[in-house]
């Protein structure tokens, strides 16, 4: 297995950029995993209209990196769509 000390490469960056600029009002999540042999972060699955509780209960334990975009309604009427980057700190052998 090659060394990953140089840094992992995120493949399909355009797909992740489109996710960040997504204009839908639904909650959206992208799940990513690491291919240790190729030293790549791979986009694994995408889900739309997923609640944060459903995400927590069913998906986070199987993936190292998750990007979650949800709708947030401010008290003054503004609406924003913050991106949450969630990582699972797993030690590899």
Secondary structure as UniProt FT lines:
FT   TURN            5..6
FT   STRAND          9..10
FT   HELIX           13..20
FT   STRAND          28..35
FT   TURN            36..39
FT   STRAND          40..48
FT   HELIX           52..58
FT   HELIX           60..62
FT   STRAND          65..69
FT   STRAND          72..73
FT   TURN            75..76
FT   STRAND          79..80
FT   STRAND          83..87
//
